[in-house]
Amino acid sequence: MTQSEARAGAPGGEIATLAGGCFWCLEAVFDELQGVRSVESGYMGGRTRDPTYHEVCEGNTGHAEVVRITFDPSVVSFTELLEVFFVIHDPTTLNYQGNDHGTQYRSAIFCHTPGQQAAARAVIERLNAAGLWGASIVTEVSRAGEFYAAEGYHQEYFARNPSQPYCRAVVAPKVQKFRKHFLEKLKRA
C-alpha cells in the first residue's frame, strides 16, 4: 500500500495502524467506535515477508500484532483514535501487555502521514505531562511499513468467540472499559 493509498483508505476515509498488545483486543474495541469503517488484524514493523502468526509469536520476525483501521475523519479524528488507544492498553510497558510478552505485543503507532506522526507525538507529550500512569510512555512512533493481514481465523475473533476464555478474561474487560469511557462515541445499532 502506498502512502497516498493509506491517506485515502476508502472513499472519504483514512488509515491508522496501531499496536497495543493482542490485536483481538484492539479490533474488538475499534469495531464499536463511531466513524470506524473497518478494522483488520495483521502484522507490521518486521523483517519477514508474509509472516504467519506462528512466526510472529516466535518473536524472531520483528513484527507487532496490529490493527489497520479505516476511518472517516469527518466523524472521528486520528487524535480521537489515539485517545481511545491510550485508554485501552498500558503504553508504559515495553514489549508486553498483561500476560502477553514479546516484541510482537509492543505499543506502537505506525504513521501513514507526517500529520499522523505529529499528532502521535503531541498526544504522547500531553499524556506524559499529565502523568496519568506514573511512568513514561514507551509507545513506538514510526513510519508505517508493509501491512500483512493476519490469518482469517484472527479476523473478528472476539465477535465470533466471546465465550472463549481469553476473550472473557482479557478482551471483554477492554471492551467494557472502552464503553465506560467513550459511551457517547459508540456506534448505534
N, C-alpha and C positions, 0 to 999 in steps of 0.2 A: 504494500500500500504506500503510495507516495504521500508527501506532506500535504499537497493540495487535496488529495482524496480524503486524508484524515480530517482536514478542516471542513470539508464538505459533508462527510459522513453520508447521511441520507439526505434527500432534498429538504433544505431548511434545517439540517442538523449538523452537529459536530461530534467528534470522537474524543473520549477521555479514556486513558488506560491507567488503572490503579492496581496496586498490590498491597494487601494488608492481611497476610496470613492465608488461610484456606480460601480459595475462590468461591466455594459453595456459600460461604457467609456473605461475601460482598455481593454476589449475584442475587441472593435472596432479598437483601435489603434494597439494592438499587432497582430491582424489578418493581418495587412498590412506590418509587418516588415519581411524583408528577414531573412531566417533561422528559422522562426517560423513555425512549422508543424501544430500545433493545439492550440486552446485556448478554455478552458471550464470554464464557470462561476459556482461558487459554494460558499461554506462556510467552514471556518476553524477557529480554535482558541477558540472554545467554549466548553461548558459542556454537551450539549444536543445531544444525538444520533439522526441521521437522522432529523435534523431540517428542518422546512418548511420556506418559505420566510416570511410568516406571523409571525411565532415565532421569526425569526431573527430580523424582523423590530420592534417588540415589545421591543427589546433591552435587553431581560432577559436571552438569551442563551449564551451570551459571544462571539458569532461568529462574524467574519468580513466577508463582501462580498469580495470574492477573485476571481482571475483568476488563473487557473492552465495552465501553458504554457509548451508545449512540443517543444523543440527547438534543432537545430543542432549546437553544439558548434564549429564545424569547419567553420560555416558561421557567427554565431552571438554568442558572449560570454555572460556569465552571467553578467559581468560588463557592457557590452553594453545594455543589457536588463534594468539594473538599471539606466543607463544614460537616457534612454527613460522614464522610470518610474518617475524619479525625475523632468523631464521637464513637464510632462502632469498632474501633480497634485501638490497641496500645501502640502509639508511634514512638515510644521511648525504649522499646526492646529491640535489640539488634538480632535479626535472623530468627525470631520466634514470636509466636502468638499462643499463649496458653500452653498446651501440651505439644503443639506443633513446632518442631525445631528443625532448623536448616536454612540455608540461604534462599531456598525456594519460598519461604514464608516471610521474607523481609518486607518491610514497609517501604513502598516506592511509588512515586508519581512519575510516569513516563509521559513527557510533554510532547505534544504534536506541533506546537507553535511557540514562538517566543513569548506571546501573550500568556499562554498557559504556564510557561516557566516563571514569568514574572509574578503571576497570580499565586503560584505554589509557594514561591519564596516569601511573598508578602504574608500569606496565611500562616506559614510556619513561624515567621518572625513575630507576628502578632500573638500567636499562641504561646510561643516561648516567653515573650514578655509578660503574658498573663500568668505564667507559672502554674497552669492548671494541673500538671502531672507531677510536679516536684522533681522532675528530671528533664533534661533536654530532649527534644525531638530528634530522632536519628533517621527519619524518613529520607530515603534517597530521592533526589530530584535530578532526572536525567532525560536526555532526548529519547523519544520513542524509537524503537527499532522494529525489527520484523515481529509481527504477531503470528503466533501459531495457535490455531483453535485446539482446545482440548478435545479428547475423545467424546463421542456422542453421549455416553452414559454420564458424563460430568455436567452436561447442559441441563439447566433447570432441575438440578439434583434435589434441592430442598423441596421444591413444589411436587416432585414425584415421589419423594421418600421422607415425608415429615415424621414418620414414626421410627425411622432408623435411629439407633442410639446416639450416634454422633450428632445427628440433626437435632434431636431433642435436647441434648446436653450442651451443645456449642452454638449451632446455627440459630435455633429458636430464641435463645436469650438475646442474641444480637438483633434479631428482627424486632423483638419486643422493645428493646432499648431504643431502636430507631423510631418505632411507632410512638413511644412515650415522648421523645424529644422533638419529633417533627410531625406531630399529628396533622397540622394544617397543610403539610406537603405530601400527604398520602394520596395516591391515585384513588379516585372514586370508582366503585364497582358499577 
